[in-house]
């Protein structure tokens, strides 16, 4: 899977979850980008990354619901 270089989705796909770049792009990515990436990432080799993305998505959706 290839995303435009330098986009949040590209960084989130290619960086390990413990990388500071992953964390900063995770915070900057939109809800839509997170949803798309979760749906497009293959589960094999990405289970931990998908869990982190899902947790961030749940957190954001909860924050939006509380507003």
Secondary structure, 3 states (H helix, E strand, C coil): CCCCCCCHHHHHHHCCCCCHHHHHHHHHCCHHHHHHHHHHCCCCCCHHHHHHHHHHHHHHHHHHHHC
